[in-house]
Amino acid sequence: MTLIWVALALAIGVPIAAAAGSEQLAWRGPVYILAGFAGIIALGLVLVQPLLVGGYLPGLSAYRGRRAHHWIGGALVLAVVIHVAGLWITSPPDMIDALTFSSPTPFSPFGVIAMWAIFTVALLALLRRRLGLRLRTWRIVHIPLAIVIVAGSVAHCLLIEGTMETISKVALCAAVLAATIKVIGDLWRRRTLRA
């Protein structure tokens, strides 16, 4: 039970600690550094989300897991907003290029696509009751968007050569992919057994 929480803390904490020790931080301003770390934290939160949905985190009831999933989703939106706003403040032309998909950097479009998918999920979650979305309809919408978020975030992270240390970055991205594949596979099996 404790080992799962320790593994999760290490998966998120080690990349953050490694980035904090990066020599590249010496040439960066505080706003840029804040934006960068908000991005790393956002990726860590993307790892937590499928673990909560799948009920893989011990000590959390199904109700608490769902509530935590909602709150972590809000924190993820906030982290992405800080990430984008900080990068906008430090370099508006680069952000305009990224948001209009005209940036020469290969990682930009993946990050922008993941960002819009995150915002779409958050907006739909807020309006779900008002729109009358049933659980099945919600899953039909949410799961593909979650796949876009995970794939886009992982590609965005792996293609950036920045303050993150390579091995811990790859390990975090692998954990995000593994957790997502596991929960989608489990949901699919449960649905098949019911049918």
N, C-alpha and C positions, 0 to 999 in steps of 0.2 A: 504493500500500500504506500508506504513512505517512499520507496524506490521510484515509483512513477512520478511523484511530485518532485523528487530530487532530479530525476532525468529531465523533466520539463524545465525546471529552474536552470539546469546546466545548458540545455539546448538554447535557451533564450539569453541567459546571463553571460555565457562564455563569449559569444560574438560581440555583445555590447562591451564587455571588459577588454576584449582584444582591440576593438575599434577605438576605445578610449586611450589605448596605448600607442595608437598609430602616429608615426612621425609626420604624416600629412596634416595633422591638426595644427601644427605650428604655423602653417601658412594660411589658415582659415580663420575667418571672423566668427564671433559668437553666434550670430544669427544663422550662418551657414552650418555651423556645428550642430546647433539645436535642430535645424531642419534635417540634417543627416541622421542624427540619433532618433528623431521622430520616425524616420523611415525604417530604421532597424527595429524599433519597438513595434511599429505597425506589422512588420513581417512576423515578429514573435506572437502578436495577437492573432494573426492569421493561423498560426499553429494551434493556438488554444481553442479556436472556434470548433473545428471538427471533433476535437477530443471531448468537448462539452456536449455536442450533439449526439455523439456515439455513446455517451455515458462511461467513458474510459477513465475519468478522473475519480479515484476512490474518495469516499467521504461526502460526496454530493448526491443528494436525492435527485430524481428526475425533475422535480419542480425547481429545485435550486439550480440544477444544471441549465434548465431553460432560461431562468431569470438571469443567471450569469452570462449566458450566451447573448441575451439582449444587451446587457450592460457592456460586455466586452465589444459587441458590435458598435455601440456608441463611442467607446474609447478608441476603436479602430478608425472611425470616421474622424474623430478629433485629431488623432495622430497623423492621418493623411492630410488634413487641412493644415496642420502645423508644418508638415513636410513641404507641401506645395507653397504655402504662404512664405515660408522662410526662403525657399529657392527663388520665389518671385521677387522678394525684397532684395536679395543679393544680385539677381541677374534677370530683370524683366524680359529682355530680348530672347534669352535662352528658353524661358518659360513660355513665351508666346510661340516660339518655334515648336516646342514640345506639344503644346495644346492644339496647335493647328496641324500637327503631324508633318511638319516640314523640317524637323531637327535632323542634322546629319548623324547624331549619335544613335546607335542601334538599340540602346536600352529605353529610349524615351517613349516610343509608341506603346511598348508593353506596360510601362508604368501608367500612362494616361488611360489606356483601356481598362486596366485593373481599377484605377481611381473611379472612373465613371460607373463601373460595375458595382463597386462598394457603395457609391452614392445612390445608385438605383435600388439596391437591396435595402438600404437604410430608409429611403423614402417609402418604398412599398411596405416595409415593416411598420412604419408609422401610420400608414393609411390602410393597412390590411383590413381592419374591422369596418372602416368607412366604405371600403371598396367591396366588402362582403366576400373576401377571398377565403374559401374553405381550405382546410389543411392540405388536401390533395392538390388543389390548384396552386397553393403557395409553394409546395415542394416542386411542382413542375416548373415554376418560375425560378425559385430560389436555387435549386441544385445546379442548373446550367450556369447561372450567374456566379455561384460559388466556385465552379470549375474555372470560369474565366478569371475570377479574382486570384485564385491560387496559381494558375498557369502564368498569368500576366505578372504577378508579383515575383514569382520565382525567376522567370526569364529576366525581368527588370533588374533584380538583385544580382544574378549571376553575370550579367553582361557589364555591370558597372565595375570599373577598377578604381576603387576609392579607399576609404579608411577601413573597411571591413577586411579582416584577415581571411585568406582564401579557404583554409580547411574548415574553420568553424562556420564560415558562410555557407559552404557547400553542405555541411552537416545539417545546418538549420533548414536549408532549402529541401534537402532530402527528407527531413522529418516532416515538413509541411506537406510534401507530396505523399509520403507514406500514410500519414494520418488521414488525409483527404481520400485517398484511394480506399483505405480500410473502411472508413465510415460510409462511403458511397456503396461499396461492396456489401456491407452489412445491411444497409437500408434496402438494397436491391434483393438480397436473399430473403429478408423478412417479408417484403412485398410479394415475392414469388411463392413463399410458403402459405401466405394468406389466400392467394389466388388458387 
